[in-house]
Every structure is written in structure tokens, then in C-alpha cells.
Amino acid sequence: MISVAHAQEASLNTVGATAGFSQADLLTIIGNIINVFLGLLGVVLLLLLLYAGFLWMTSAGNEEIITKAKNIIKSAIIGLIICLAAFAIATFVINALMQATGLGGDDADNPPATEAFSDSLGSGGIEDHYPGRNASDIARNTKIIVTFKNQIYLSSFIAGYDTGSEPRDVSDDIAPATANITDAFDLTCVDQDGEETNYASSDVTVSFTDDLKTFVFDPPVMGSAVAPTDCTVVLDRGILNVDGVRVLDENYEWSFQVSTELDTTPPTIESVVPGDGASGYGRNITIQITFSEAVDPTTASGTYDAIDGGFTKLQTLADPEETGTFSPLSGTFDISSGYTIVEFTPADACGTNSCGEIIYCLPGPSSSESTEEEIRLNILAADTTTPPEADVPYTGVADLAGNSLDGGSGPGTDYSEEFTVTDEIVLTPPSIESVAPTVLENNVATDQDVVIIWDTLMRASTITNSTVGILANPDHDMWYQSVMDSLDAAGADAGASGQDPTHTQLTVLHGTFLDSEDDDPSTGGVDESLTGTQLYAPVLPDDIQSLYQNCFYPASSNVCTGTANEPHCCNDVSSAGGFDGTNFRCLQ
């Protein structure tokens, strides 16, 4: 599914250009002034050299005049060296400031960036992080999370960590007594008076999930109880994956604001699909749990194997042999969507979807006499000494401030439910109900989020920065981040309404769009002759799946009906060849 939209034209720039004013940014203007000044100094020095030469040539052997000429030449040469050094330093500083602030030229080799050191989130090596970019009202006692798209070499983040012979296998690793961070993670906070606090490596501990992709950094309590504090995290470009390759092209940096409050509110469960007592679901349903806030991924994600054991803080159980004893099923709990949604996918393969991908199923009815199989879900809360704060190490689910899950009877209580599934395998593909900005919409605000609503519940673990994307033409650096919400039948937020979730809303947050210089609604904005038009295309590939693990193929919406011959949906028109991201054209 591809939708093209135009960024809004900047009216002030248009007025300035019409009036004949320069459109250059402030750093460029300052740099030009410095260059002109240094150029004038160079002319003055050249004149001094010519004057000294004239005195020497006309001195007629007068030692006093010759000495004067020599002194002028010596001073001129020293001055020239100083000017050249000043020019080099000024050029270096201006270029560094332009790169750091995202200002300056937008040539092919250095595309413009709306926010410096940000594009690793989305199109780069970073999948997600918490707090989000420019987030506010963050609790002082929160942890900081970063998820990468690749498995990370643990020594990149944990000082003194020995990964052994195989970086992917932690069984032979030698971990330090205290897992403190390396210089690859830097946290700095600045209070209202401008006083800066840099949290040293000995102040911040780090833990990680079993897949070696998500890292949880635990700093001391940040900020103050008097006024909000601005904090910035910098991830070093030297971070390596398990193959020894850098995962970031440049440093990644983001900021957020810490409030004056501590988080003492335990997380709760907003919804579970299937819900308690539900029946009639096909057995290829993915169990989806939505928490009221971000939870610690080390407490809520992992893989369990019925033979080898593993993660048990969340459990999906069944009794397919009807022995009277329910046992945990093999499968994986994945966390996504800002660390608020956890999904269980069983390990039992039971077919393929329309993309040829394997579908995994819960156990079906065990006998011909039964039409449904009973499934249980247990979510354990972390043990607490003084609720809601959880004991360490966590024995169950806790939030990012260490508050143990409230499963319904207060902090530190578990959650359990039962539902039944049939023997049916549902193979209906998902479809899009609406998109915003709309297809080929012009004059889109540069900060407008991209919002897509589906006609069914979607599998959050497949709607990530590794699948969803935003293309730009002309290309430029821009971060983006996917966030998923569940809607009820009336289109309201299911968590707020308390109703059963039936639809999924995807919101793609992003860096500031660039302004278009020339929009022409009559052409739909896809005419390449329109130089200066800034186009954007949200891309939703067939990797995205519904909660029944059916891929988005053939792509379809309420306007575009996908078929076997034309399985792509490009600008709400069925297409055989999809979308050309270079020329922004639908391929037939």
C-alpha cells in the first residue's frame, strides 16, 4: 500500500524570495560574512608584500630601508599564516555546526536533515526506544530502553563483559558482578538553572532481552522535585552487532523532559485478545495483551520451549491430551508498540498464508466430541516487599519504574484468564479502512502524523520500523516510529472505552517534513517536471499481518480491491508491479 502526499509550502519563504531577500540559513550567512572578512585581510596582506618589495627595490642599499622592508615582509607572512589558519578553523566550525544542526546545503551526497543525528530511528539500525523523541512528563525514576534491529555485541554496552567464543550464545559468557554501561551510552540532564548532570558509567546499569536486541538502562533518579529537567541520550556510532559490524552510520541522539514526579502507579492490563471467556476464535489467533503503560521488556518478552524450558513470566497453557493438567505451550512472547503490547505466537506450524509464510496455531479440539479447545493465559506479577515496588531480580511483569503488575487485585497480583478456540484456521487478509493524509493530498502540514486504520486487529509485532516506512522524494534524512492503538467497534480507543477491541490504528510519528516550493493540485503532485515539490510515500509491505497471521497481500483498501493479477495497491489504484520508490510511480 503506497500513498503519496505533499508537504506544505512555507509562506514566509515565498514572501522572502519574492522580496529578493536571501533564503540562506543563519549559519550560512555567518559563514559568508567570515569568508568575506578573511578575503579582505588576504588582499591587505598582499598589498603589504607589494609595498615591502617596492621599498626594498628602491632602497639603493640603504640598510635602514631594507630592514624596514624585511620586517614588513616578515609581519605580512605571519599575518598570512594566521589568516589561513583562521580560515581553516572557521570553515571547520561552520561545517560542523551545519552538520550538527541539520542546516546548510542539500546536495546529493549530503541530503538535508530536519533533525540532526536522528535518522537511525526508522530507516537506520534502531527499532524503537523509550522515552520517545521529545517526550514530556516522564517519571524521574524511569528506565531507558533501546531496541535495535540486529543482535548487539554485548560488550558494546556492558563494561567488562566477555562474550566468550560465540557472541550469539550467552551460555559461555562471563558477566561482570555489576553490569555498568560503556561509553557507547551517554545520559546528560540539564535543570532549569542550566546546571548539567552527566551520569557516569558507574551510575547506570544495563540489562538485556534474550534476543540480544533490546537493552534496558537503569540510571539513578533523574531531575528534581522542584522543576522539570531536560535530558539527552547519545548512542555512539561504534556500537557493534554480533558480527562485529557497526549498526549506526552516525551517533544517534534524542531528548525528553523529566517531570518532578516519581512513578508509583502499577501497570494494569487494558485488554487481552481473545478476552476472558471468549469463544469461537480460529486457532491461528495471536494472543495480544495491551498494558496501560510501557513495561520492562526483560519481564514481558521471551521464548519458552516445552523441552528446554525458558521464559515463564507469561504462560500460555493447554491440555490437548485431556489429562486434567494444563501445561505451558512452546512459543514466543514479543513486545512492541512502545513496549505496551505483548503477543504470544505458538511454535506449532499449521499452514501458510497468502504470502507463503508459515502460520502457527494453538492446539485445536482434541476429540471429535469437542468443538473447541480451552486455552489459559497466566501473566505473573513481580514479587514485592513494599507494593507497588518490585523486588529485584523481577519474578514477573513490572513497569519501567519497577512497579509490579496489578493483575486486578492490587499491586503484585497475577492475571489469569481462559478462552476457547475452534479447529478453524482463518485465512482472511486484512484491509485498510482509511489513511491520513489522504492519497495525493496537497499542502500537508510538516508535522502531521501518518494515521492508518485497518478493518481488523493487526499483529503489532509485524508493524514495526523494520516493515513500515516513509519514502521521501527528493530523499532526505528523517526519523520515523510506529505506534499501534486498538479501537472498538465505534472507532474509539478501546483502552479508554473499556469495550472489546475490533480494529487497529497505526500512527507513524516522524521528523519534520520538508516544505514544497511548488505544489500543483491539478497534476496530483507526481509530475517530475515540478521541480521543488517534496513528496512523501508511506509504505506498508506484505510483511504486515493481521492477528490471525494473514499478510497484507493482496493489498486492499475501501477504494482499492487487490486481486491475484494486481496484488498491489498504489495511491488506491490496483497495480501489478507495485511502486517505484525512485521515481515515485505506480508500476503497471
N, C-alpha and C positions, 0 to 999 in steps of 0.2 A: 504494500500500500504506500503510494507516494503522493504527497500533497505539496504544491509549490505555493509560496507566499512571498510578498514583497515587504521589505522593511519600510517604515515611514520616512518620508523626506524631511530633512531638517530645515524649517523655515528660516531660522536665523542665518544659516549658511547661505541660503538663497539670497536673502536680503544683502548680506555682506558681499557676495560675489557681484550682485547687480550694482552695488555702490562702488565697486572697484577696490574694496578692502582685501588685504591678504587673508587667505584661508589657512595659512600655516599655523601649527600649534605653537604654544608658548616656548617650549624648549627649542624648536627650530628657529624661532625669531631671536632668542638669546644667542644661539649658536651663530646665526648670521651676523649679529652685532659684533660678537667676539672676533669672528673671522675678518670682518671689515677693519676693526681696530688693529689687529695684528698685521694685516696687509699694509695699512698706513705706516706702521712702525717700520716695516721692511723697506718701504720707499725712503723714509727718513734715513735709515742706516745706509742705504745705497748712496744717497746724496752726500752723507758724511765721508764715505770712502772716496767718492769722486773728488770732494773738496780736499781731503788729505793728499790724494795723488797730485792734485794741481799744485798744492803748496810745495811738495817735495820736488816736483819737476821744475818749479820756478825759483827754488831756494838759492841757486847759484853757489852751492857749497856752504851756505850759512847753517852752522850746526844747530843754532837755536831754532831755526825754522824747521829743519829736518827732524829734530827731536819732537817738536810740536806735532808734525805730520805723523810721526810714528805713534805718538800717544793717541792721536785721533783714530788711526787705523786699529790700534790695539783695543781701544774702547768700543769702536764700531763692531769689531769681530766678536768681542764678548757680548755686546748687546744683541748681535745677530743670533748667537748661540742661545741666549736667554729667550729671545722671541720664538725661535724654532722649538725650544723645549716647552714654552708656554702654549704654543700652537698644538703640539702633540698632546700635552696634558689636557687642554681644553677639549680637543676632539675626542679623546678617550672618555672624559667625564660626560660630555653631552651624549655620546653614543650609548654609554652605559645607562644614563638616565632615561633615554628614549626606549631602550630595550626593557628596562625595569618597569616603566610606566605604560608600555604599550603604545606610545606615541611615535611619531615620526613617519618615515616612508612606508609604502606598501608595495614594494617591488616583488617580483615573482619569487625571489629567493628568501625574502623576509616578509611574509604576508602579515597584515596588520592584526593586532590582538586587542580586544576590548578590555581584557583584564590580564595583567602580566602574570606569568608563572601559574596559569590556571587550566590550560587545555589538556593536561594529563588526566583530568576527570572527564570521562566520556570516551573520547576518541583515543586517549592515551592508555597508560597502564593501570589507572586507578578505577576501580569499580564503584566504590561508594565510601563515604566517611561520615562520622558523627563527631561533633555538631556539624551541621551543614554550612555551606558558604554564607557568610553574612547573617548567620542565625543570631537571634537575640533571646534574652530571658533564659539563658542556660544556667542550670543549677551550679553552684560553686563546687559541689562535691561530685561532679560528673566525671566519668571516664571518657577517654577519646578513642574512637575506633577508626581504623582504616582497613579497607578491603581492596586487595589487588586482583587483577585478572589472572595473574600467574602465581604459582607457588614460589614463595620467597625463601632465599637462603637465610636461615635463622640468625647467623652471625651478623647479618646486616643490621639487625635491630637489637640483639641481645648481647651485651658486652661479656666477653669471656666464654661464649657458647661454642662448644666443639660439636660439629655436625657428624663426626665420625666418617666412615668410608662412603656413605651414600646420603646426600643431603635430603632426599625424599623420605628416607626411613629414619624415624626418630628413636627406634628401639636401641640403637647403639650410641646415641648421643650422650654427651657429658655436659650437663647443665650446671651453671654456677649456683651457689646457695641462694643468692638473690638475683633475680632476673632484671637487672637495670638496663636502661636503654643505652644505645651508642649515640654518636654524634649525628647519625642519619635522621634522628628525630629531634626537633628543637621547638620548645614551647616558651613563648615570651608574652607576658601580660603587662599592660600599661594602665595605671589608675588615672583618675580624673585630674590629678596634680602633675601628671607626666612622669611619675616615678615608675621605673621599669623593673620588672622581676623576671629573671631568666631561670627556668627550672633546670638545674643541673642533672646530669645523667644519674647521679646517686639519689635524686629526689623522685624519679619516675620509674616504676616497674612496668613490665610488659608481659602479657600472656598471649597465646595464640590458639586458633582452632586447629582441629586435626588435619584439615586440608592444606594447612600452611599458607592460607591466603588472607586471613583476617587476623589483625593484631589489635589488642586492647591495651591502651596505655593508661596507667593509673597514676596521675600526679597528686601532689598534696592539694588540700582545699585551695582553690584559686580565688583571686579577688578579695573583696572585703564586704563587711556587713553595712558599710556606710553608703557606697555609691557603686554603680555598675563599672565593670572593668573590661577593657578591650584586650582580647588575646589573639595571638597569631601562631599558627603551626607551620613549620617549614620541613618538608621531606627532602632529603638530599638526593640528587640525581645519581649518586653512587650506589644506591640500593640495588642488589642483585637478585635474580631469580635462581632457582636451584641448578640451572645450567651455567651459572656464572655470567649471565648477560644482564646488562642494565635494563631496568623496567621503566625508567623515566628518561625522556630526552633532555629534560632540564629540571631544576628544582621545582617542586610543587608547593604552593603557599596558599593558605586560606585563613580568614579571620572570623571571629564570632565574639559576641558580647556576653559576659558572665553577669548574672544578676547579683543581688545582695542576699539571696535566699539559699538555704540548703534544701535538697530534695529528701523529704521524709515520707513521701507517699508511695505505697507499694504498687507495683504493676498489677493490673487486672486483665481479664480476658474479655475483649469486646464481642467476639463472635467466633464460632467454630463451624466449619462446613465439612461434613454433614453435622447438623446440630444434635443435641442430646434427644434421643427418642425418635430421630428421623428414620425414614424407611424409603425404599423404592429407588435408591441410588444404584447406578451401574457400578460394577466392582472395579472399574478402572478410574474411579474418582480419586483425586489427590486430596488428602485431608489438609485443610487450610485453617490455621489458627492466627487470629489477629489480636495482638496485645494492645493495651491502652497507651503504651509508650515504648520507646526503644528498650530492648532488653540486652543483657550481656550475651553476645553470641557464643561465648565459651560455655554458657549454661543452657543454651537452647538449640544447638545445632551439632550434628554428628551422625555417625553411621553405626548401626547395630547389626551384628551377624549372629544368627541363631546358634552357630557352631563356635565361633571365635569370641563372641561377646562384643563389648564396645560400649557405645554411648547409651545410657539408661535413664537420663534425667527426664526424658519424654519417652513414652512407650505406646506402641500400637499393638494390641493383643487380640488373639482369636483362638477358637477351639475347633479347628476344622475336622478333627477326628472324633469330636463329641466325647471326649474323655471326662468332661466336667472340670477340666483345668485349662485356664486361659494362659497362653504363652506369648511372649513378645515376638513379633514378626520381624524378619530381616528387612532392612530398608534404611533410608536416609532422611534425616530432618534437615532441611535447608532454610536459611534465614535470608530475608531480602527486604526491599522497600523501606529503607531507612531503619533496618533492624527491628521492625514492628510485626512482620509477618513470617510465620514459620510453617513449612509444608512438609508433610510426610509422603514419600514415594516408596512403595514396597519394592522388593527386589525380584519378585516373581514375574517374569516376562509372559505376556499372554496375547501378543499380536503386534500389528503395526498400524500406524496412522496413514493418512494420505500422503505424507512426505516420506514414507518408508521407514520411519523411526519406530523404535520398539516402544510398545505400551506396557506398563507394569500394573498388575492388578492385586487387589486384596483377595483373600480366599472367598470363593463362592459357596453356595449351599452344598453341604457335604453329602446329602442324600436326596433321592428322588421325592421323598416325602416332605422335604423342606423347600420353600421357595426363596428364603432369604437367610443370610449368614450374619450372626451377631458379631460386631466388632467393638472393642473397647479402646478408649483413649485415656491414658493417665499422664498428667502433667505434674511433676513433683515440684514442690516449693523448696527453696533452700532452707536449711535448718537455721533457727535464730535463737540467740540468747536473750536479746532485748529487742523484740519486734519494733519496727519492721526491718532493722538492720540484720543482714545475714552473716552467718559465721563463714570464715574462710578456712579451707577451700570450700567453695559452694557445692552443696549436695543436690541442688535443684535450681529452678529458674529464679533469677534476680535481675533487677534493672541496673542501669549504669551508675547508680549511686549506692548500690549494694543493698537495696531494699528487696526483701523476699516477696515472692508472688503471693497475692491474695487470691486464692482459688475459689473464694465465695464465702468463707467463714472467718476472714481476717488474715492479717499478715502471717506468712509461714504455713498456710494451709494449701493442700493439694487440690487439683481439679480433676474430676473424672466424669466420663460420660459413656453412653452406649448408643449405637445406631445399627441398622442392618443394611446389607447390600444384596442385590439380586445377582443372578448369574449373567445378566446382560452386560455387554461391552458397548458403550455408547461411542459412536463414531461421527457425530455431527460436528462439522467445523465451526469455529467462531466467526462472527461478522461484526463489522463496525456500524454503530448507530449514528454517531456524529463526530465531527472533527472541528477544532477551532485552533487557529484561524481557519476559515473555510477554504476550500480548494480555490486556488488562483486569486485569493483575496489580496487587495492592494492596501497601501497605507497602514500596514500593521504596526502597532506600537513596538518600539525596540525592546521593551521589557515584557511583552505579552507572553505568557506561558503557552505551551502547546498542550491541548487537552483532547484526549480521545476517549470515547465511551463505547464499550463493547456490549453486545446483546446478551452476554452470558458472563459467568465468572471466569476469570483468567488465572492461569498459574503464575503467581508472582515471581517465582524463581526463574522463569523464562523471559520476564520483562525486565531487562537489566541494561546497563550501559554496554554490555557485550553484544546485545541484539538491537535494541532501539538506537537510532542515531539521527542527527540533524546534519544534512549536507548544506554547504554554502557555495554560492557561485556569484561573484568571484570568491575563491576559497580564502578563509582566514581562520586564525586560531580562536576557538571558542569552547568553553566547557559546557557540558550538559549532564543532567542527572534525572533518573526516572523514579517517580513516586506513585504508588498504587493505592487507591481507596476503593472500598466496596460500597455499592449503592443498593438501596432497597427498591422494591417494585415501583415506588413513586418517584424515584430519582434522587432521594435524599440520602445523606450519609448514613449508612446502616449502623455505624457505631453510635451516632448521636440519636437516631430514631429508635434504636432497640429492636428494629424489625429484621427479618431474615434477609441477608444479602442475596441479590439476584444478578447484579451487573457489576462490571469493573470499570472504574475510571482511571485512566493513566494520565498523569501530569508530568510533562517533561520540562523541568526547570533548565535554564540556560544562561549563558553570558549575554551581555547586551548585543542585540542585533546591530549591524552597521546600517546607517541611513542610505537610502537610494537617492541618487541625484536626478533620476529620470524615470518616472513611472508612467506607463501608458495603458490605462484600463482597456482600451479598445483591442489590444493585442493579447490580453491575458498575462502580460508581463513576461512572456517566454521568447520574445523576439531578440535574437542575439545582436541585432543591429542597434538595440537600445543600450548603448554604452553608458555605464554608470548605474545600471539597475542592479540592485542587490537582491538576489533570490535565495530562498531557503526551502529545503525539502525534508520534512520528517520522513524517515524510512522505517517501515515496520516489516521485517522479513518473516519468512515462514517458520523461523526458529521459535517464534512466539506460539504458545499453546494455551488452550482452554484448560479448565480444571480437570477435564476428562482426558488431558494429554493429546488433544487433537490439534494439529498445527494449523496455522493461518494460511491454508492452501487448499483449494484456490482462494485467493484473496477476494473478499467481497465486502460491500457496504450496503446501506439502504438505497444507494444510487447505482452502484457498480455490482453486477452479478457475475462472479467468476465462473468460468467453465473449464472443461478439460483442455480445450484448444486455446483459450485465452485466460490462463490462470492468474494473471497479474492484474492489479488494479492501480492504474496510474492516473492521477488527477481525476479520480472517479470515472475512468473510462477503462473498459476491459482491454487488456493488452496481451499479445502473445510473447513479446520479448522483454517486458519489464521496463526498467528505467535506466537511461544513460546518465550517470551522475556527473560526467564530464561536460556534456553539452546541455544538460537539463532537458532531455527529450524523452518522450514515451516511444518505446520501440515496438513496432507492429510486426 
